[in-house]
Amino acid sequence: MEIALFDLDHTLIPFDSGSVFTRHLAERGALPPEFEAQYLAYCRRYAEGTVDMVQMHRFTVGALGAHEPPRLAQWMYEFRETIAPRIPRRARELVQHHQAAGRACALVTATTRFVAEAFGTLLGLETVLATQPALGPDGRYTGEIVGQPCFREHKRAHVQQWLAQCGRRWSDVQRSWFYSDSANDLPLLEAVSDPVAVDPDARLLAIAQARGWPVISLAGR
């Protein structure tokens, strides 16, 4: 068995998916005008490796609990329509390359599942391993997380759970790829046979160069 794993933000897409989704909702009056600036502050802490993912999730997803599920579903449909042209051609081709080789492919991202699945659909990735938001009895988002966020060392755990659901273990994987831009993903990058740095941050670039990992760019059309 061979697998290919892909991070989302600043890897397969050259932007932050949550920020784009936040702006999408703010433009429709679903979030207050100051929400995006507060979200971006969390993003900076994420890049620095100091963010509390549970707290960040409570802030970002918890705010959506004010809206009825059907309304959110409509906004999500509109969101997919707006982001489709923004998926880089090189990213699509990379995913298709691994799929054509018969490898099991998965999106592995800290992004909230309902946002990640929109991009997974557009990229042709049926398997999406992401942070799972909790729902209240009324079907609205509570801001809490089911299980562990798909972040840092937990990404490997999410991949292991996926393999177990397929009746496989890490030992069954003959070769594995993981594409990421962030040093936050070192636990999974170090777990695969073929780590690849994609438009990496400064720390990951230094590590990739020191260890001889491939460094590529998917930016551009």
Secondary structure, DSSP 8 states (H G I E B T S, - for coil): -EEEEE-TBTTTBSS-HHHHHHHHHHHTTSS-TTHHHHHHHHHHHHHHT---HHHHHHHHHHGGGGS-HHHHHHHHHHHHHHHGGGS-HHHHHHHHHHHHTT-EEEEEEEEEHHHHHHHHHHHT---EEEEEEEE-TTS-EEEEEESS-S-THHHHHHHHHHHHHTT--GGG-SEEEEEES-GGGHHHHTTSSEEEEES--HHHHHHHHHHT--EE-----
